[in-house]
Amino acid sequence: MSQNGWTPPKLRVELGTRTSEFTLPGGSDEALTEPRAARPCVLHMPFAPGELCAGDHEIVLTIIEGSWIVFDGIELVELAE
């Protein structure tokens, strides 16, 4: 992921009935023309056991402040206890 370094975005993530907001770190405009310049960014949105049921889910990403982001993947991962 990379994002505008001058006005780092605030990102709203919606998944199921949950909504979280994240202020992303500043990035580099270089990622707009050179995707390899993007840096990894991990956002944690923990769920209680059973909060997400089997089946289809929709993830909605909304920039609510700031400027652009570039990303190439989203993962949902179950962390070991």
ZICOR-V27870 format. One line per field, one symbol per residue. phi: phi as a letter, one per 20 degrees, with the letter a starting at -180 (. if undefined). psi: psi as a letter, one per 40 degrees, with the letter a starting at -180 (. if undefined). Layout:
phi: ???
psi: ???
This chain:
phi: .bbgffcgfdddddbmeecccceeffccfgffdcgfffdfbdddcfcfgnfdefpfcddddcedbncfccbcaccdceefe
psi: iiihddghihhhhhhbeihiihhiiiahededegdeeiiihhhhgiiihedhiiaiihhhhhheiaaiihieihihhhii.
